[in-house]
Amino acid sequence: MKAVVMAGGFGTRIQPLTNSRPKPMLPVMNKPMMEHTMMMLKELGISEFIVLLYFKPEIIKEYFKDGSDFGIKITYVVPDDDYGTAGAVKLAQELIGDENFIIISGDLVTDFDFQKIFDYHKSKNSKLTITLTSVENPLEFGVVIANENGKIEQFLEKPSWGEVFSDTINTGIYVIEPEILDYIPKKENFDFAKDLFPLLMRKGIDLMAGYAEGYWRDVGNPESYRDVHEDILGGKVKLGMPAKKTEFPDGVLYSEENYSFDKSIEIIGTVVLGKNVVIEKGTKLNNAVIGDNVSIGKESKIRNSVI
């Protein structure tokens, strides 16, 4: 199986964080969001990734290069226009070949059990499986209804509260058999939810609902970016922390490299440090993520922050 990563969005809702970089490159625990997801898939044996780019593609290419530093192989596709979600994947049809593949967005944080998703797709002999999950507020997402056999019967894109008939939403994670790509027109703006799924249902092709439990968050705005860090620091997400762990009387420090601090420095709750961080005397850090090359002056107090 191959993985197709959607990494071309402009990230307008999360500006100004995306003024200088594409949204999938926003750091979560000091690593790009999309890196966490790609490494989860790598652990399941997926070694070939096709990354669909559009906005500031050079930043993603420069970081991941051909993928060899991460133990994977990456091929990039850069469309010459906006062809929509499905239209962009169509451009990668030759690279996908005759294997089934997973499509995942580069701008989400999740700890789903992807092996269960793959196993469900196979057990249903499905041509296209849409991964669903339950959320408290479904208004921003596409709501989905499926029958007792897992066959999807109804979609509703971004409903109002009066229209909500379920809290089960489309996560944008799809497992697809390669022949489905033949239904997507070439070099036309074509969307999965608005165009492809209704077309397949009209053609009598069953779309299957794969329910996933665990954490899933679309990091779409500054508030959700803060929330996802709070959830990780609070232990709500199974996401890899930096390898080095140091216990303090009132907290724990995770870091990329070894640090020794003046005894006047306090670490409270969970604190994550990147590389080459300088922390001066009297500083108090409480539930914070500090990025690479940051210097924190004397007697600073930083709480619930990402720097």
Helices and strands as residue ranges (DSSP letters): E 2-6, G 12-14, G 23-25, E 27-28, E 31-32, H 33-43, E 48-52, H 57-64, G 68-70, E 73-77, H 84-90, H 93-96, E 101-105, E 108-110, H 114-123, E 128-134, G 138-140, E 142-146, E 152-157, G 161-163, E 168-176, G 178-183, I 192-196, H 197-202, E 207-211, E 216-218, H 222-233, E 244-248, E 250-255, E 266-273, E 278-279, E 284-290, E 295-296, E 301-306
